Amino acid sequence: MAFKPKDAIDAARDIVQNAVERSSDIVENAGHIIKGDIAGGVGDIVHNSIDIATYAAERTKEVFTDDED
């Protein structure tokens, strides 16, 4: 199937929305670091960052391969 620019725009919008939603979790986790839970806060920040990257990669793959599994 051919590349559709509208699908790319929709995917970009989804990726940004996901990142913004998860960034609030990252800010909350930074608060945990400030309160002294360094290991827990950093671990959660890393986890949220990986989730953001994974979602972006999967969504991009869908656009370029037309794979919506």
C-alpha positions, 0 to 999 in steps of 0.5 A: 500500500502507498504512503499516505501523508494524512496517516503520517500526520495522524501518527505524529499527532498520536506520538506527541499526545502520548509523549505529553501524557507521559511527560506528566508522569516524568515530572511526578517522578522527578518529585519523588527524586526531590523527596529522596526516592532517587532509585525509584524516581529514576527507575520510573523516569527511565521506564516512562522514557522507554514507553515513549520511545517504544510507542513512537517506534511502533506508530511509525512502523505502522505508517510505513508498513501499513501494519496495525497489529 
